[in-house]
């Protein structure tokens, strides 16, 4: 019975000795490839990134979008930190515009959400709703002025969100405390 109970190591050794090296190399290559694909997928989904794993959803975005300390956006972050990140959200209908591309007809469809500190939600919503036609027009013009490179990649989209938040705060609350903490992208489709 001991002859029938070969270990896995004995089987591999017998295959190597018997010319099964090609199969083993293929199997090892498949295993290494699968591990690489899983690792890359985990990294890009945020599963292996230590910064994203430690921060909550609102904190991760706030940390990425608050790289400017001296801007009005930075002071809004300080106010939100006092409230432990309790945000209320103001949604916009999707905006579709042609991108500023000379050779190709490309367009972007995007839907944004504004995050405001919960305590400021009523005032912010009142001002934004009252100014909605101007705000949508400005957003349309801002997005139409973007090239394909301006809306491609994490850095560019993060910068665009920060620019939108800063510009809307300056337009809606000039010389006052900014109420928009950050901008979230619900949808971005470029064709």
C-alpha positions in Angstrom: 0.0 0.0 0.0 3.0 2.3 0.5 3.7 2.1 -3.2 0.2 3.5 -4.1 0.6 6.4 -1.7 3.0 8.6 -3.6 3.4 12.1 -2.4 3.0 15.1 -4.6 6.8 15.7 -4.5 7.4 12.1 -5.7 5.0 12.7 -8.6 6.7 16.0 -9.6 10.2 14.3 -9.3 9.1 11.4 -11.5 7.6 13.8 -14.1 10.8 15.9 -14.2 12.9 12.7 -14.5 10.5 11.4 -17.2 10.5 14.5 -19.4 7.5 16.3 -17.9 9.5 19.5 -17.5 7.6 21.4 -20.1 4.2 20.8 -18.4 5.6 21.9 -15.0 7.1 25.1 -16.5 3.8 25.8 -18.2 1.9 25.2 -14.9 4.4 27.4 -13.0 4.0 30.1 -15.6 0.2 30.0 -15.3 0.4 30.2 -11.5 2.8 33.2 -11.6 0.7 34.9 -14.2 -2.4 34.4 -12.2 -0.8 35.9 -9.1 0.5 38.9 -11.0 -3.0 39.6 -12.5 -4.6 39.2 -9.0 -2.0 41.6 -7.5 -2.4 44.2 -10.2 -6.2 44.0 -9.9 -6.0 44.3 -6.2 -3.7 47.3 -6.4 -5.9 49.2 -8.9 -9.1 48.4 -7.0 -7.6 49.9 -3.8 -7.4 46.6 -2.0 -3.6 46.6 -1.6 -3.1 50.4 -1.2 -2.3 51.1 2.4 -3.4 54.7 2.2 -6.9 53.9 0.9 -7.3 50.9 3.2 -6.8 53.1 6.3 -8.9 56.0 5.2 -12.7 55.9 4.9 -14.4 56.8 1.6 -14.9 60.5 2.5 -11.4 60.7 4.1 -9.6 59.2 1.1 -11.2 61.6 -1.3 -10.6 64.6 1.0 -7.0 63.6 1.5 -6.5 63.4 -2.3 -8.3 66.6 -3.0 -6.9 68.8 -0.3 -3.3 69.2 -1.5 -3.7 72.9 -1.7 -3.3 74.3 1.8 -3.8 78.0 1.0 -6.9 77.7 -1.1 -10.5 78.3 0.0 -11.0 74.6 -0.5 -8.4 74.0 2.3 -10.4 76.0 4.8 -13.6 74.1 3.9 -11.7 70.9 4.8 -10.8 72.3 8.2 -14.5 73.1 8.9 -15.5 69.6 7.8 -12.9 67.9 10.0 -14.6 69.5 13.1 -17.8 67.7 12.0 -16.1 64.3 11.6 -16.9 64.2 7.8 -20.7 64.3 8.1 -21.6 65.4 4.6 -24.8 66.1 2.8 -24.9 65.8 -1.0 -26.3 67.9 -3.8 -26.7 66.1 -7.1 -26.6 67.6 -10.5 -28.2 66.2 -13.7 -25.7 64.8 -16.1 -23.9 67.2 -18.4 -22.9 66.2 -22.0 -20.5 68.4 -23.9 -18.0 68.2 -26.8 -14.4 68.2 -25.7 -12.0 70.8 -27.0 -10.3 68.4 -29.5 -9.3 69.8 -32.9 -9.1 66.6 -34.9 -11.7 64.3 -33.4 -15.3 64.8 -32.3 -15.2 63.6 -28.7 -17.7 64.3 -26.0 -17.9 63.8 -22.3 -20.9 62.9 -20.2 -20.5 63.5 -16.5 -22.7 63.7 -13.5 -21.3 65.4 -10.3 -22.3 65.6 -6.7 -21.3 68.4 -4.4 -20.4 67.5 -0.8 -21.2 70.1 1.9 -20.9 69.8 5.6 -24.2 68.6 7.1 -24.6 71.8 9.2 -24.4 74.0 6.0 -26.6 71.8 3.8 -29.8 74.0 3.9 -28.0 77.2 3.1 -25.8 75.7 0.4 -28.7 74.0 -1.2 -30.7 77.2 -1.2 -27.9 79.2 -2.9 -27.1 76.5 -5.4 -30.7 75.9 -6.4 -31.3 79.7 -6.8 -28.2 79.9 -9.0 -28.6 76.6 -10.8 -28.9 78.0 -14.4 -25.7 79.9 -14.0 -23.9 77.0 -12.2 -24.9 74.5 -15.0 -23.9 77.0 -17.7 -20.5 77.5 -16.0 -20.0 73.8 -15.6 -20.9 73.2 -19.3 -18.4 75.8 -20.4 -15.7 74.5 -18.1 -16.1 71.0 -19.4 -16.3 72.1 -23.0 -12.9 73.8 -22.5 -11.2 70.5 -21.5 -9.2 68.4 -23.9 -9.2 64.6 -23.8 -5.9 64.7 -21.8 -7.6 67.0 -19.2 -10.2 64.4 -18.4 -8.0 61.3 -18.6 -6.5 59.7 -15.5 -6.9 60.0 -11.8 -4.6 63.0 -11.3 -6.5 65.0 -14.0 -10.0 64.1 -12.7 -8.9 64.9 -9.1 -7.6 68.3 -10.3 -10.7 69.0 -12.2 -12.9 68.2 -9.2 -10.8 70.5 -7.0 -11.0 73.3 -9.6 -14.8 72.9 -9.8 -15.1 73.1 -6.0 -12.9 76.1 -5.7 -14.5 78.0 -8.6 -18.1 77.3 -7.4 -17.1 78.4 -3.9 -15.7 81.6 -5.3 -18.7 82.3 -7.5 -21.4 81.4 -5.0 -19.9 82.7 -1.8 -17.5 85.5 -2.7 -15.7 86.9 0.3 -17.5 84.4 2.6 -16.7 81.0 4.0 -16.8 78.3 1.3 -19.5 75.7 1.8 -18.6 73.2 -0.9 -16.2 70.7 0.7 -15.4 68.6 -2.4 -16.9 67.4 -5.7 -17.7 63.8 -6.4 -17.9 62.3 -9.9 -20.9 59.9 -10.2 -20.3 59.3 -13.9 -17.6 60.1 -16.4 -17.9 58.7 -19.9 -15.8 59.9 -22.8 -16.4 58.9 -26.4 
